[in-house]
Amino acid sequence: MTTETPTTVGRRRPGSARARRRSGLLLALGIALALATVFPLVWMVLGSFKTAQEVNSPSLIPETFTLENYAYVFSQVPFARYLLNSFLVSAAVTVIALWFHSMAAYALARLQFPGRERIFLAIFATMLVSAPVTIIPTFIIVRTLGMVDSYAGLVVPAIFNAFGIFLLRQFYVSLPDELEEAALVDGASYWTIYWKIVLPLSRPILAALAVFFFLANWNAFVWPMTVTSDPDLRMVQVGIQTFQQQYAADWNYILAAATVAALPTLGIFFVFQKQIVASIKTSGLK
C-alpha cells in the first residue's frame, strides 16, 4: 500500500485542478460550437411547422404545429419532380463515377506503365483548380455536344472528379502485394484481380465515396442552374431558389421546402458517418 506525503499531494493538486479546468473549458467550447452548428438546422425544421403569422416571431417552438406548409409546397410547385431529378442525377453520377474511378485508380496504383506518376500528378493537380474557373469551358463543351437542357448535361460533367481517383488510389496502394502476386501465379488476369479481389476489398472506401458523390450532386446548384432552363429538369436546389423568388415573403413555405431537401442528406450522413470518417483517415485529408 502506497502512501502520499503532504509534499506529493501538494504537487499533484495544482496539476489536477488545471487539467480539470482545461477539460471543462474544452467541453464548454465543444458544446458551444455544437449548438452553433445545430441551431440553424433546428430553427429551419421547427420554422417549417409554423404558420405565416408566426414564422417571423422570436419564439423557437411553434405555438401550433401545422403540416399545411408541406402540403402547399407539394401542391403548388412540382417539388416531387425536383426531388426525383436530383435523385436520378445523383444516383447516376455516383454509380458511373465509382465504376470509372475505381478502374483508373487501380491502374494508377497497381499497374506499371510509362508516365504513370505524371498522369497521376496531372489528375491530382486538377483538384487545385477552383470549380468556378472551369464552368465556362465546361459549358462550351456541353453546348457543342448538344447536351444543354438534358440529363446528359447534368450527369456527364459531374462524373469526372479527381478526388475519387485520388482517394481510391491511396487505398489501393495500401493493399498487400501478396494478394496480387498470388492471383497472377494462379493465372488470373488483371481484370480478374480487379473484379474479384480489389473491388470486394474496397467496399468500405467505395461506400464512403458513394456518400460524397451523392451528397455533392444532391446539393449541386451552380452547374444545374447553368446548364438547364427547362422547368422539368430542375434539381431540388434550383427548385428551392425558384420557389424563394416566387414566395420571397412566405418563409414558412421556403423553410418547409428546405427541410424536405435536407432530410435525405441528413439521413445518408447518419447512416454512413463511419465510412466518411474512415475515408478521411485513409486519404490523410484534414
C-alpha positions as CSV (number, residue, x, y, z in Angstrom):
1,M,0.0,0.0,0.0
2,T,1.4,3.4,-1.1
3,T,1.2,6.5,1.0
4,E,1.4,10.0,-0.2
5,T,3.3,12.6,1.7
6,P,1.9,16.1,2.0
7,T,4.6,17.3,-0.4
8,T,3.4,14.8,-3.1
9,V,-0.2,15.7,-2.6
10,G,0.6,19.4,-2.8
11,R,2.4,18.8,-6.1
12,R,-0.4,16.9,-7.7
13,R,-3.4,19.1,-6.8
14,P,-2.4,22.1,-8.9
15,G,-1.8,20.0,-11.9
16,S,-5.1,18.1,-11.4
17,A,-7.0,21.3,-10.9
18,R,-5.5,22.9,-14.1
19,A,-6.3,19.7,-16.0
20,R,-9.9,19.8,-14.8
21,R,-10.3,23.4,-15.7
22,R,-8.8,22.8,-19.1
23,S,-11.2,19.9,-19.7
24,G,-14.1,21.9,-18.6
25,L,-13.2,24.8,-20.9
26,L,-12.8,22.4,-23.9
27,L,-16.1,20.7,-23.1
28,A,-17.8,24.1,-22.9
29,L,-16.2,25.2,-26.1
30,G,-17.3,22.0,-27.8
31,I,-20.9,22.3,-26.6
32,A,-21.0,25.9,-27.8
33,L,-19.7,25.0,-31.2
34,A,-22.2,22.1,-31.5
35,L,-25.1,24.3,-30.5
36,A,-24.0,27.0,-33.0
37,T,-23.8,24.3,-35.7
38,V,-27.1,22.6,-34.9
39,F,-29.2,25.7,-34.1
40,P,-29.8,26.8,-37.7
41,L,-30.9,23.3,-38.6
42,V,-33.3,23.1,-35.6
43,W,-34.6,26.6,-36.4
44,M,-35.3,25.6,-40.0
45,V,-37.1,22.4,-39.1
46,L,-39.3,24.0,-36.4
47,G,-40.0,27.0,-38.5
48,S,-41.3,24.8,-41.3
49,F,-44.2,23.8,-38.9
50,K,-45.1,27.5,-38.1
51,T,-47.9,29.5,-39.7
52,A,-47.3,32.5,-41.8
53,Q,-48.1,34.8,-38.9
54,E,-45.8,33.0,-36.5
55,V,-42.8,32.3,-38.7
56,N,-41.1,35.7,-38.0
57,S,-41.7,35.5,-34.3
58,P,-38.6,35.2,-32.0
59,S,-40.1,32.1,-30.4
60,L,-38.3,28.9,-31.4
61,I,-41.1,26.4,-30.6
62,P,-44.2,27.0,-32.7
63,E,-47.4,27.5,-30.7
64,T,-49.4,25.5,-33.3
65,F,-47.7,22.7,-35.3
66,T,-49.1,22.6,-38.9
67,L,-48.4,20.5,-41.9
68,E,-50.1,23.0,-44.3
69,N,-46.7,24.3,-45.4
70,Y,-45.6,20.9,-46.7
71,A,-48.9,20.3,-48.4
72,Y,-48.6,23.7,-50.1
73,V,-45.1,23.0,-51.3
74,F,-46.0,19.8,-53.0
75,S,-49.3,21.0,-54.4
76,Q,-48.3,24.4,-55.8
77,V,-45.0,23.6,-57.4
78,P,-43.7,20.3,-58.9
79,F,-41.4,19.7,-55.9
80,A,-41.7,16.0,-56.2
81,R,-40.3,16.3,-59.7
82,Y,-37.4,18.3,-58.4
83,L,-36.6,15.6,-55.8
84,L,-36.8,12.9,-58.5
85,N,-34.5,14.8,-60.8
86,S,-31.9,15.2,-58.0
87,F,-32.2,11.6,-57.1
88,L,-31.8,10.3,-60.6
89,V,-28.8,12.6,-61.4
90,S,-27.1,11.9,-58.0
91,A,-27.5,8.2,-58.3
92,A,-26.4,8.0,-61.9
93,V,-23.3,10.1,-61.2
94,T,-22.4,8.1,-58.2
95,V,-22.7,4.7,-59.9
96,I,-20.9,5.7,-63.1
97,A,-18.2,7.7,-61.3
98,L,-17.4,4.8,-58.9
99,W,-17.1,2.4,-61.8
100,F,-14.6,4.5,-63.8
101,H,-12.8,6.0,-60.8
102,S,-12.1,2.6,-59.3
103,M,-10.6,1.3,-62.6
104,A,-8.5,4.4,-63.1
105,A,-7.3,4.3,-59.5
106,Y,-6.4,0.6,-59.8
107,A,-4.3,1.2,-62.9
108,L,-2.5,4.1,-61.3
109,A,-1.8,2.2,-58.1
110,R,-1.0,-1.3,-59.2
111,L,-0.1,-1.4,-62.9
112,Q,3.3,-0.4,-64.3
113,F,3.3,1.7,-67.4
114,P,5.3,4.7,-68.7
115,G,4.2,8.0,-67.4
116,R,2.1,6.6,-64.6
117,E,3.3,9.1,-62.0
118,R,3.0,12.0,-64.3
119,I,-0.6,11.1,-65.2
120,F,-1.5,10.9,-61.5
121,L,0.1,14.2,-60.8
122,A,-1.8,15.8,-63.7
123,I,-5.0,14.4,-62.3
124,F,-4.2,15.4,-58.8
125,A,-3.4,19.0,-60.0
126,T,-6.9,19.4,-61.2
127,M,-8.0,19.4,-57.5
128,L,-6.2,22.7,-57.1
129,V,-8.3,24.4,-59.7
130,S,-11.3,26.3,-58.4
131,A,-14.6,24.9,-59.8
132,P,-15.9,28.4,-61.0
133,V,-12.9,28.6,-63.3
134,T,-14.0,25.5,-65.3
135,I,-17.7,26.4,-65.6
136,I,-17.5,28.4,-68.8
137,P,-15.2,25.9,-70.7
138,T,-17.3,23.0,-69.5
139,F,-20.5,24.8,-70.6
140,I,-19.0,25.5,-74.1
141,I,-18.1,21.8,-74.4
142,V,-21.5,20.6,-73.3
143,R,-23.3,23.1,-75.6
144,T,-21.1,21.9,-78.6
145,L,-22.1,18.3,-77.8
146,G,-25.7,19.3,-77.8
147,M,-26.3,18.3,-74.1
148,V,-27.7,21.6,-72.8
149,D,-31.2,21.1,-71.2
150,S,-30.8,17.3,-70.9
151,Y,-30.0,14.7,-68.2
152,A,-26.7,14.0,-70.0
153,G,-25.6,17.6,-69.5
154,L,-26.3,17.2,-65.8
155,V,-24.7,13.8,-65.4
156,V,-21.6,13.6,-67.7
157,P,-19.6,16.6,-66.5
158,A,-20.2,15.6,-62.9
159,I,-18.7,12.2,-63.4
160,F,-15.1,13.3,-63.7
161,N,-13.7,14.1,-60.2
162,A,-10.0,13.9,-59.3
163,F,-10.9,13.4,-55.6
164,G,-12.4,10.0,-56.2
165,I,-9.4,8.7,-58.2
166,F,-7.0,10.1,-55.5
167,L,-8.9,8.6,-52.6
168,L,-9.2,5.2,-54.2
169,R,-5.5,5.2,-55.3
170,Q,-4.4,5.9,-51.8
171,F,-6.5,2.9,-50.7
172,Y,-5.2,0.6,-53.4
173,V,-1.6,1.4,-52.7
174,S,-2.0,0.2,-49.2
175,L,-3.2,-3.3,-50.3
176,P,-0.7,-6.1,-49.8
177,D,1.3,-7.0,-52.9
178,E,1.0,-10.7,-52.0
179,L,-2.7,-10.8,-53.0
180,E,-2.0,-9.7,-56.5
181,E,1.1,-11.9,-56.8
182,A,-0.7,-15.0,-55.7
183,A,-3.5,-14.3,-58.2
184,L,-1.1,-13.8,-61.0
185,V,0.6,-17.1,-60.2
186,D,-2.7,-18.8,-60.4
187,G,-3.2,-17.4,-63.9
188,A,-5.6,-14.6,-63.1
189,S,-5.6,-11.6,-65.4
190,Y,-5.5,-8.0,-64.1
191,W,-9.2,-7.7,-64.9
192,T,-10.0,-10.7,-62.8
193,I,-7.8,-9.4,-60.0
194,Y,-9.6,-6.0,-60.1
195,W,-13.1,-7.6,-60.3
196,K,-12.8,-10.4,-57.8
197,I,-10.2,-9.2,-55.4
198,V,-9.7,-5.5,-55.4
199,L,-13.4,-4.4,-55.7
200,P,-14.6,-6.7,-52.8
201,L,-11.8,-5.4,-50.6
202,S,-12.6,-1.7,-51.4
203,R,-16.3,-1.8,-50.4
204,P,-15.8,0.4,-47.3
205,I,-14.0,3.1,-49.3
206,L,-16.4,2.8,-52.2
207,A,-19.3,3.3,-49.7
208,A,-17.7,6.4,-48.4
209,L,-17.1,7.8,-51.9
210,A,-20.7,7.0,-52.8
211,V,-21.8,9.2,-49.9
212,F,-19.6,12.0,-51.0
213,F,-20.7,11.9,-54.6
214,F,-24.3,11.5,-53.9
215,L,-24.4,14.4,-51.4
216,A,-22.3,16.7,-53.7
217,N,-24.6,16.2,-56.6
218,W,-27.8,16.4,-54.4
219,N,-26.7,19.8,-53.2
220,A,-25.4,21.0,-56.6
221,F,-26.7,24.4,-57.6
222,V,-24.4,26.4,-59.8
223,W,-23.9,23.8,-62.6
224,P,-27.6,22.6,-62.8
225,M,-28.7,26.3,-62.9
226,T,-26.1,27.0,-65.7
227,V,-26.8,24.0,-68.0
228,T,-30.6,23.7,-67.7
229,S,-33.5,26.1,-68.2
230,D,-36.3,23.6,-68.7
231,P,-38.5,23.5,-65.5
232,D,-38.9,19.7,-65.9
233,L,-35.1,19.3,-65.4
234,R,-34.7,21.4,-62.3
235,M,-32.9,19.8,-59.5
236,V,-34.0,20.4,-55.9
237,Q,-31.6,23.2,-55.0
238,V,-32.5,25.2,-58.2
239,G,-36.2,24.5,-57.4
240,I,-35.8,26.0,-53.9
241,Q,-34.2,29.1,-55.4
242,T,-37.0,29.5,-57.9
243,F,-39.5,28.8,-55.1
244,Q,-37.9,31.5,-53.0
245,Q,-38.1,34.0,-55.8
246,Q,-41.9,33.3,-56.2
247,Y,-42.6,33.3,-52.4
248,A,-40.0,35.7,-51.0
249,A,-42.1,36.8,-48.1
250,D,-43.5,33.4,-47.3
251,W,-40.7,31.9,-45.2
252,N,-42.8,29.2,-43.8
253,Y,-43.1,27.6,-47.3
254,I,-39.4,28.1,-48.0
255,L,-38.4,26.5,-44.8
256,A,-40.7,23.5,-45.5
257,A,-39.1,23.1,-48.9
258,A,-35.6,23.4,-47.5
259,T,-36.4,20.8,-44.8
260,V,-37.6,18.3,-47.3
261,A,-34.4,18.8,-49.4
262,A,-32.2,18.4,-46.3
263,L,-33.7,15.2,-44.9
264,P,-32.1,12.8,-47.4
265,T,-28.6,14.3,-46.9
266,L,-29.0,14.1,-43.1
267,G,-30.2,10.5,-43.3
268,I,-27.4,9.4,-45.5
269,F,-24.8,11.1,-43.3
270,F,-26.1,9.5,-40.1
271,V,-26.2,6.0,-41.7
272,F,-22.7,6.3,-43.3
273,Q,-20.8,8.5,-40.9
274,K,-18.3,5.8,-40.0
275,Q,-17.4,5.3,-43.7
276,I,-17.0,9.1,-44.1
277,V,-14.6,9.3,-41.2
278,A,-12.7,6.2,-42.4
279,S,-12.3,7.7,-45.8
280,I,-10.9,10.9,-44.4
281,K,-8.4,8.9,-42.3
282,T,-7.4,6.9,-45.3
283,S,-6.8,9.9,-47.6
284,G,-4.9,11.9,-44.9
285,L,-7.1,14.9,-45.6
286,K,-7.9,17.3,-42.7
